Amino acid sequence: MRHAIVYVSTASNDLKKNEIQDILNHSKEWNNENDVTGLLLFSGGNFFQIIEGEKNKICGLFEDIKLDKRHHNVTQIFGKEIHKEAYDGYDSDFVSDEADYDPEKFQHYLNQIKVLDKSTQKAVENILMAFLPI
Ligand SMILES: Cc1cc2nc3c(=O)[nH]c(=O)nc-3n(C[C@H](O)[C@H](O)[C@H](O)COP(=O)(O)O)c2cc1C
C-alpha cells in the first residue's frame, strides 16, 4: 500500500531563487532514487508538494521537510493511502508569477493526477488551480 501526503507552505523571506532551485533539484534527485514520486511546485512565495511512496518513507520524509528552516506554515492538506502510483516519476518545477508560466505544463500536472481516486483528484485539482498563477 502506498501513501500520499499533500501540503502547502510559505518560503522563508530571505530565500533566494537559486536556493529554491537547490531544493527542487535535491528533491527530484533524492525522490527519484528512493522510489518517492509526486510533484513539488514553487509559486508566489509558496510551495505545493505531493509526495507518494511507501508509508514509512513518506512519513519520515515529511517529518524532515516540516523541520526544514527554508519554509514555514507547513499545512498538510491530506495524508492518505492510495492504491495506485499517481506519478511515474518526480516532477519539480519553479513556476514564477510572471512570464514563464506554461499552460502545457499545467495540463501535464492535471493529467497526472487523473490516476488518483476521484475525491483526491478533485481536491488536488482545486489546490493546483488556486496555487498556479493563471
Ligand atoms: C518545500 C520543501 C520541500 C522539500 N521536499 C523534499 C523532498 O521531496 N525530498 C527530499 O529529499 N528533500 C526535500 N526537502 C529537503 C528536506 O527538507 C531536507 O533538507 C532533506 O531531506 C535533508 O537532506 P540531507 O539530510 O541529505 O541534507 C524539501 C525542503 C523544502 C523546504
The ligand as an SDF file (V2000), in Angstrom:
LIG
                    3D

 31 33  0  0  0  0  0  0  0  0999 V2000
    9.4920   22.9040    0.4660 C   0  0  0  0  0  0  0  0  0  0  0  0
   10.4940   21.8110    0.6450 C   0  0  0  0  0  0  0  0  0  0  0  0
   10.2780   20.5740    0.0650 C   0  0  0  0  0  0  0  0  0  0  0  0
   11.2090   19.5350    0.1990 C   0  0  0  0  0  0  0  0  0  0  0  0
   10.9510   18.3470   -0.3980 N   0  0  0  0  0  0  0  0  0  0  0  0
   11.8860   17.3630   -0.3170 C   0  0  0  0  0  0  0  0  0  0  0  0
   11.6630   16.1220   -0.9660 C   0  0  0  0  0  0  0  0  0  0  0  0
   10.6320   15.8830   -1.5890 O   0  0  0  0  0  0  0  0  0  0  0  0
   12.6590   15.2020   -0.8930 N   0  0  0  0  0  0  0  0  0  0  0  0
   13.8220   15.4160   -0.2050 C   0  0  0  0  0  0  0  0  0  0  0  0
   14.6750   14.5260   -0.1670 O   0  0  0  0  0  0  0  0  0  0  0  0
   14.0310   16.5780    0.4160 N   0  0  0  0  0  0  0  0  0  0  0  0
   13.1050   17.5540    0.3760 C   0  0  0  0  0  0  0  0  0  0  0  0
   13.3280   18.7400    1.0120 N   0  0  0  0  0  0  0  0  0  0  0  0
   14.5810   18.9010    1.7690 C   0  0  0  0  0  0  0  0  0  0  0  0
   14.4130   18.2890    3.1630 C   0  0  0  0  0  0  0  0  0  0  0  0
   13.6930   19.1840    3.9800 O   0  0  0  0  0  0  0  0  0  0  0  0
   15.7940   18.0500    3.7930 C   0  0  0  0  0  0  0  0  0  0  0  0
   16.6060   19.1720    3.6480 O   0  0  0  0  0  0  0  0  0  0  0  0
   16.4900   16.8860    3.1570 C   0  0  0  0  0  0  0  0  0  0  0  0
   15.6710   15.7510    3.1280 O   0  0  0  0  0  0  0  0  0  0  0  0
   17.7050   16.5700    4.0210 C   0  0  0  0  0  0  0  0  0  0  0  0
   18.6540   16.0140    3.1980 O   0  0  0  0  0  0  0  0  0  0  0  0
   20.1310   15.7880    3.7770 P   0  0  0  0  0  0  0  0  0  0  0  0
   19.9450   15.0810    5.0880 O   0  0  0  0  0  0  0  0  0  0  0  0
   20.7910   14.9680    2.7370 O   0  0  0  0  0  0  0  0  0  0  0  0
   20.7340   17.1440    3.9510 O   0  0  0  0  0  0  0  0  0  0  0  0
   12.4070   19.7780    0.9210 C   0  0  0  0  0  0  0  0  0  0  0  0
   12.6160   21.0130    1.5260 C   0  0  0  0  0  0  0  0  0  0  0  0
   11.6860   22.0280    1.3930 C   0  0  0  0  0  0  0  0  0  0  0  0
   11.9280   23.3630    2.0320 C   0  0  0  0  0  0  0  0  0  0  0  0
  1  2  1  0
  2  3  1  0
  2 30  2  0
  3  4  2  0
  4  5  1  0
  4 28  1  0
  5  6  2  0
  6  7  1  0
  6 13  1  0
  7  8  2  0
  7  9  1  0
  9 10  1  0
 10 11  2  0
 10 12  1  0
 12 13  2  0
 13 14  1  0
 14 15  1  0
 14 28  1  0
 15 16  1  0
 16 17  1  0
 16 18  1  0
 18 19  1  0
 18 20  1  0
 20 21  1  0
 20 22  1  0
 22 23  1  0
 23 24  1  0
 24 25  2  0
 24 26  1  0
 24 27  1  0
 28 29  2  0
 29 30  1  0
 30 31  1  0
M  END
$$$$
